[in-house]
């Protein structure tokens, strides 16, 4: 991520170090390097997708299911052996 200060407010931008694509805080694609002239490329359809997360100490659980909500309660957590 990087911060840009346009004199009025500071905004966060996520930049893919491999492709050079940039996304705003909502995951919307705001710059796509090397895609000019690519037939049928639609930037509005190539933003980041939401992922539900849950952090439990040093462990991070991710749920990539499209049906999941952004709530951490939708992620099944391991049950410890008793």
C-alpha positions, 0 to 999 in steps of 0.5 A: 500500500502507499499513501498519496497526499493531494493537498486536501486529504490523504488516501490509501492506494494498494498497488500490485508490485507485479502488474502495477495495477492500483486499487482504491480503498474500496477495491475499485481498479483505478489504474491498469498498466498495459491494458490500453487497447485490450479488447473487452477489458472492463476496469469496473469488472476487475476490482478486488473482491471482498474476503471475510477474515478472522484473526486468532493470535498468529493465525489468520483465517480467510473465507473466499466464499462469495456467499459469506458475509464480511462478518468473522462469524461466518468463518469456521474456526478449529475446535481444540482437542480437549 
